[in-house]
Amino acid sequence: MIILFQAYNGVVGLPITALPLFWAVNDSEIMCRYTNGWKLNVINSVLVFLTVYSAWSAGQFVIGVVRSCGSTNWRARRRSRSPRRLRRL
């Protein structure tokens, strides 16, 4: 259960944290004269995109592991039981 909670934090918590931080550093009412320039906004946009992408990729793996009751070899088992693959043989 502890490992599942850590995976959940990485998959859900990281994008939820990254997006409001990106919004906050660009809000002139909060940051006054310390708001980010366009160069830092480009870098932050890339980092937020990578965060969301990595969360999506990790989320698929976490869901697969949960469905297979903890086995990390869930993709190989899923492919071997596929009806489409059995029809080809």
Residue frames relative to the residue before (quaternion, step in Angstrom):
aa qw qx qy qz dx dy dz
M 1.0000 0.0000 0.0000 0.0000 0.00 0.00 0.00
I 0.6245 0.5429 -0.3441 0.4438 3.58 1.06 -0.72
I 0.6546 0.5059 -0.3158 0.4646 3.60 0.94 -0.82
L 0.6391 0.5260 -0.3252 0.4573 3.56 1.01 -0.78
F 0.6418 0.5189 -0.3238 0.4625 3.59 1.01 -0.76
Q 0.6482 0.5050 -0.3188 0.4724 3.61 0.98 -0.77
A 0.6431 0.5040 -0.3204 0.4792 3.57 0.99 -0.77
Y 0.6337 0.5283 -0.3230 0.4636 3.57 1.01 -0.81
N 0.6455 0.5118 -0.3252 0.4644 3.61 0.96 -0.79
G 0.6742 0.4918 -0.3025 0.4606 3.59 0.96 -0.77
V 0.7025 0.4707 -0.2639 0.4641 3.55 1.00 -0.84
V 0.7887 0.3102 -0.1532 0.5082 3.58 0.84 -0.95
G 0.7146 0.5031 -0.2715 0.4031 3.57 0.81 -1.00
L 0.6499 0.5508 -0.3297 0.4070 3.58 0.95 -0.79
P 0.7038 0.4208 -0.3031 0.4855 3.66 0.75 -0.80
I 0.6262 0.5327 -0.3476 0.4509 3.58 1.04 -0.70
T 0.6740 0.4679 -0.2915 0.4917 3.59 1.09 -0.63
A 0.6717 0.5299 -0.3094 0.4151 3.60 0.91 -0.86
L 0.6734 0.5209 -0.3121 0.4216 3.60 0.89 -0.85
P 0.6916 0.4395 -0.3147 0.4790 3.68 0.81 -0.75
L 0.6113 0.5339 -0.3637 0.4572 3.60 1.08 -0.58
F 0.6271 0.5241 -0.3303 0.4722 3.58 1.02 -0.76
W 0.6545 0.4954 -0.3068 0.4817 3.57 1.01 -0.80
A 0.6795 0.5194 -0.3007 0.4220 3.60 0.90 -0.92
V 0.6919 0.4717 -0.3041 0.4542 3.62 0.90 -0.77
N 0.6864 0.4415 -0.2945 0.4971 3.60 1.23 -0.15
D 0.5508 0.6015 -0.3994 0.4187 3.61 1.25 -0.04
S 0.3523 -0.7739 0.4893 0.1938 3.58 -0.52 1.16
E 0.5974 0.5522 -0.3750 0.4446 3.62 1.14 -0.39
I 0.6954 0.4449 -0.2730 0.4939 3.59 1.04 -0.68
M 0.8035 0.3248 -0.1433 0.4778 3.58 0.77 -1.04
C 0.3119 -0.7704 0.4906 0.2617 3.62 1.31 -0.20
R 0.8320 -0.1728 0.1255 0.5120 3.60 -0.65 -1.02
Y 0.6065 0.5836 -0.3383 0.4209 3.60 1.26 -0.03
T 0.3223 0.7480 -0.5238 0.2495 3.61 1.09 0.48
N 0.5869 -0.5990 0.4213 0.3454 3.56 -1.20 0.51
G 0.4254 -0.6630 0.5547 0.2679 3.52 -1.24 0.58
W 0.7287 -0.4394 0.2871 0.4399 3.55 -1.28 0.02
K 0.6225 0.5479 -0.3567 0.4301 3.61 1.04 -0.65
L 0.6836 0.4586 -0.2866 0.4901 3.56 0.92 -0.85
N 0.6055 0.5477 -0.3584 0.4526 3.60 1.11 -0.56
V 0.6282 0.5150 -0.3322 0.4794 3.59 1.05 -0.72
I 0.6605 0.4975 -0.3065 0.4715 3.59 0.92 -0.90
N 0.6660 0.4953 -0.3023 0.4687 3.58 0.94 -0.87
S 0.6254 0.5339 -0.3444 0.4530 3.60 1.02 -0.72
V 0.6463 0.5045 -0.3138 0.4788 3.58 0.98 -0.83
L 0.6693 0.4996 -0.3049 0.4578 3.58 0.93 -0.85
V 0.6443 0.4979 -0.3282 0.4789 3.59 0.99 -0.74
F 0.6335 0.5191 -0.3337 0.4667 3.60 0.99 -0.77
L 0.6685 0.4893 -0.3042 0.4704 3.60 0.92 -0.86
T 0.6185 0.5416 -0.3372 0.4588 3.57 1.09 -0.69
V 0.6794 0.4736 -0.2916 0.4786 3.58 0.88 -0.92
Y 0.6513 0.5161 -0.3171 0.4570 3.60 0.98 -0.82
S 0.6814 0.4721 -0.3011 0.4713 3.59 0.88 -0.88
A 0.6198 0.5234 -0.3465 0.4710 3.58 1.09 -0.64
W 0.6380 0.5191 -0.3257 0.4663 3.59 0.99 -0.76
S 0.6732 0.4909 -0.2968 0.4667 3.58 0.90 -0.92
A 0.6806 0.4713 -0.2875 0.4816 3.57 0.89 -0.91
G 0.6152 0.5656 -0.3444 0.4278 3.58 1.05 -0.71
Q 0.6365 0.5157 -0.3316 0.4679 3.56 0.98 -0.75
F 0.6563 0.5027 -0.3116 0.4685 3.58 0.99 -0.82
V 0.6597 0.5131 -0.3128 0.4512 3.59 0.91 -0.92
I 0.6523 0.5021 -0.3174 0.4709 3.59 0.93 -0.84
G 0.6483 0.5182 -0.3175 0.4587 3.60 0.99 -0.78
V 0.6594 0.4949 -0.3092 0.4740 3.57 0.99 -0.80
V 0.6449 0.5131 -0.3265 0.4628 3.57 0.97 -0.80
R 0.6693 0.5014 -0.3039 0.4563 3.59 0.95 -0.81
S 0.7283 0.4071 -0.2420 0.4953 3.59 1.09 -0.63
C 0.5090 -0.6898 0.3898 0.3365 3.59 1.26 0.44
G 0.7992 -0.3634 0.1585 0.4517 3.58 0.85 0.94
S 0.5442 0.6112 -0.4211 0.3912 3.60 1.15 -0.13
T 0.3466 -0.7547 0.5190 0.2022 3.59 -0.84 0.95
N 0.6390 0.5053 -0.3266 0.4793 3.60 1.26 -0.11
W 0.2077 0.8365 -0.4852 0.1473 3.58 1.06 0.74
R 0.6178 0.5527 -0.3660 0.4229 3.61 1.06 -0.56
A 0.6627 0.5013 -0.3166 0.4575 3.59 0.92 -0.84
R 0.6594 0.4924 -0.3176 0.4709 3.58 0.97 -0.77
R 0.6451 0.5237 -0.3300 0.4479 3.56 1.00 -0.78
R 0.6619 0.4993 -0.3109 0.4648 3.59 0.99 -0.78
S 0.6755 0.5092 -0.3145 0.4307 3.58 0.94 -0.80
R 0.7144 0.4259 -0.2565 0.4925 3.61 1.14 -0.52
S 0.4262 0.7339 -0.4476 0.2818 3.55 1.26 -0.03
P 0.4471 -0.6986 0.4806 0.2846 3.63 -0.79 0.92
R 0.5940 0.5706 -0.3678 0.4316 3.57 1.10 -0.62
R 0.6655 0.4934 -0.3024 0.4713 3.56 0.97 -0.81
L 0.6416 0.5230 -0.3316 0.4526 3.59 1.00 -0.71
R 0.6280 0.5398 -0.3418 0.4444 3.59 1.06 -0.67
R 0.6373 0.5393 -0.3342 0.4374 3.59 1.06 -0.69
L 0.6534 0.5015 -0.3224 0.4664 3.58 1.04 -0.72
